[in-house]
Amino acid sequence: MGMDERKPEAADDDVARSRSMELIRQGVRYAIFAVLITLAVLWFLGTQRNLIGYLVLAELLALALEPGVIWLHEKRGWRRGSATGLLLVGLFLFVVLLAVGLAAVLAREANQVVDQLPTYVDQLNAFTRDHFDFSLFSASQRAAAADATTHLNQFLKDHQEDILGGSPRG
């Protein structure tokens, strides 16, 4: 009788062992599949970096404009499309005006730096002479710094088309 009782236990052990082996195989398959899917997604994100950047920027812009759209829609009775269009046009005009203002300030400051370049060279030479007992720039380099305004203006005239992105004016 002892033998008959052991046979079902042995059969149960074989079933349990085969079931656990199948679960292990299935787990390994899922792990390999998950790694391959992760690698494919990372490859796709890497190749579409610009698109993803534009999508993130668009989503942030939509989130920023949503309170204004809701206000115009609910409080003023505008249609959502009209409210969105008005806010986008206003935002575009703001960005253009900001860019024009920054360009003017940058141009003015760059001209001031170029005009003051010989003074900066003299001050730097005086500092290095006082502290390190040598001059950083030679007399010919100082003369070249004095002519920087002329060289910069000539460069801008020569490369006006590249800078403005259009046909040369003049």
C-alpha positions as CSV (number, residue, x, y, z in Angstrom):
1,M,0.0,0.0,0.0
2,G,2.9,2.3,0.6
3,M,3.7,2.2,-3.1
4,D,0.3,3.2,-4.2
5,E,0.3,6.2,-1.9
6,R,3.7,7.4,-3.3
7,K,2.7,7.2,-6.9
8,P,0.2,10.1,-6.7
9,E,2.7,12.2,-4.8
10,A,5.3,11.5,-7.4
11,A,2.9,12.4,-10.1
12,D,2.0,15.6,-8.3
13,D,5.7,16.4,-8.0
14,D,6.2,15.9,-11.7
15,V,3.1,18.2,-12.5
16,A,4.4,20.8,-10.1
17,R,7.9,20.7,-11.5
18,S,6.7,20.9,-15.1
19,R,4.3,23.8,-14.2
20,S,7.1,25.7,-12.4
21,M,9.4,25.1,-15.4
22,E,6.7,26.5,-17.7
23,L,6.3,29.5,-15.5
24,I,10.1,30.1,-15.5
25,R,10.1,29.8,-19.4
26,Q,7.2,32.2,-19.6
27,G,8.8,34.7,-17.2
28,V,12.1,34.6,-19.3
29,R,10.0,35.2,-22.5
30,Y,8.3,38.2,-20.9
31,A,11.5,39.6,-19.6
32,I,13.2,39.4,-23.0
33,F,10.1,40.9,-24.6
34,A,10.1,43.8,-22.1
35,V,13.8,44.5,-22.8
36,L,13.2,44.5,-26.5
37,I,10.2,46.8,-26.3
38,T,12.1,49.1,-24.0
39,L,15.1,49.2,-26.5
40,A,12.7,49.9,-29.4
41,V,11.0,52.7,-27.5
42,L,14.3,54.3,-26.5
43,W,15.6,54.0,-30.1
44,F,12.4,55.7,-31.4
45,L,12.6,58.5,-28.8
46,G,16.3,59.0,-29.8
47,T,15.5,59.3,-33.5
48,Q,12.5,61.5,-33.0
49,R,14.1,63.9,-30.4
50,N,13.0,67.1,-32.3
51,L,9.5,65.9,-32.8
52,I,9.2,65.0,-29.1
53,G,10.6,68.4,-28.1
54,Y,8.0,70.2,-30.3
55,L,5.2,68.1,-28.8
56,V,6.4,68.9,-25.3
57,L,6.6,72.6,-26.1
58,A,3.1,72.5,-27.7
59,E,1.7,70.8,-24.6
60,L,3.3,73.4,-22.3
61,L,1.9,76.2,-24.5
62,A,-1.5,74.6,-24.4
63,L,-1.4,74.4,-20.6
64,A,-0.3,78.0,-20.3
65,L,-3.0,79.3,-22.6
66,E,-5.9,77.2,-21.2
67,P,-6.8,79.6,-18.3
68,G,-7.1,82.5,-20.7
69,V,-9.1,80.5,-23.1
70,I,-11.5,79.3,-20.4
71,W,-11.8,82.9,-19.1
72,L,-12.7,84.2,-22.6
73,H,-15.0,81.3,-23.2
74,E,-16.9,81.3,-20.0
75,K,-16.8,85.0,-18.9
76,R,-16.9,86.8,-22.2
77,G,-18.9,84.2,-24.3
78,W,-16.3,83.7,-27.0
79,R,-16.0,80.4,-28.8
80,R,-13.0,78.4,-27.8
81,G,-11.4,78.5,-31.2
82,S,-11.7,82.3,-31.4
83,A,-10.3,82.7,-27.9
84,T,-7.4,80.3,-28.7
85,G,-6.6,82.2,-31.9
86,L,-6.6,85.6,-30.2
87,L,-4.3,84.4,-27.5
88,L,-1.9,82.7,-30.0
89,V,-1.8,85.9,-32.1
90,G,-1.2,88.0,-29.0
91,L,1.6,85.6,-27.8
92,F,3.2,85.7,-31.3
93,L,3.2,89.5,-31.3
94,F,4.7,89.5,-27.8
95,V,7.5,87.2,-28.8
96,V,8.3,89.2,-32.0
97,L,8.4,92.5,-30.0
98,L,10.6,90.9,-27.4
99,A,13.0,89.6,-30.1
100,V,13.2,93.0,-31.8
101,G,13.8,94.7,-28.4
102,L,16.4,92.2,-27.4
103,A,18.1,92.5,-30.8
104,A,18.3,96.3,-30.5
105,V,19.7,96.0,-27.0
106,L,22.3,93.4,-28.0
107,A,23.4,95.4,-31.0
108,R,23.8,98.6,-28.9
109,E,25.7,96.7,-26.2
110,A,27.9,95.0,-28.7
111,N,28.8,98.3,-30.3
112,Q,29.6,99.7,-26.9
113,V,31.9,96.8,-26.1
114,V,33.6,97.1,-29.5
115,D,34.1,100.9,-29.0
116,Q,35.5,100.3,-25.5
117,L,37.8,97.4,-26.6
118,P,41.0,99.5,-26.7
119,T,40.3,100.7,-23.2
120,Y,39.7,97.2,-21.9
121,V,42.9,96.0,-23.5
122,D,44.8,98.9,-21.8
123,Q,43.2,98.0,-18.4
124,L,44.0,94.3,-18.8
125,N,47.6,95.1,-19.7
126,A,48.0,97.5,-16.7
127,F,46.6,94.8,-14.4
128,T,48.9,92.1,-15.7
129,R,51.9,94.5,-15.6
130,D,51.1,95.4,-12.0
131,H,50.4,91.9,-10.7
132,F,52.4,89.5,-13.0
133,D,55.1,91.8,-14.5
134,F,54.2,91.2,-18.2
135,S,51.9,92.6,-20.8
136,L,49.2,90.4,-22.1
137,F,48.7,92.2,-25.4
138,S,51.3,93.7,-27.7
139,A,51.1,97.1,-29.3
140,S,50.1,95.6,-32.6
141,Q,47.3,93.7,-30.9
142,R,46.1,96.9,-29.2
143,A,46.0,98.6,-32.6
144,A,44.0,95.8,-34.0
145,A,41.6,96.1,-31.1
146,A,41.3,99.8,-31.9
147,D,40.3,98.9,-35.5
148,A,37.8,96.4,-34.4
149,T,34.8,98.7,-35.1
150,T,35.9,99.1,-38.7
151,H,36.5,95.4,-39.1
152,L,33.1,94.6,-37.5
153,N,31.2,97.0,-39.7
154,Q,32.9,95.6,-42.8
155,F,32.1,92.0,-41.7
156,L,28.5,92.9,-41.2
157,K,28.3,94.5,-44.7
158,D,30.0,91.5,-46.3
159,H,27.7,89.0,-44.5
160,Q,24.5,90.9,-44.4
161,E,22.7,88.4,-46.5
162,D,23.7,85.5,-44.2
163,I,22.7,87.5,-41.1
164,L,19.4,88.8,-42.3
165,G,18.5,85.7,-44.3
166,G,17.5,87.6,-47.4
167,S,19.0,89.4,-50.4
168,P,21.7,92.0,-49.8
169,R,20.5,95.6,-49.2
170,G,22.4,98.6,-50.3
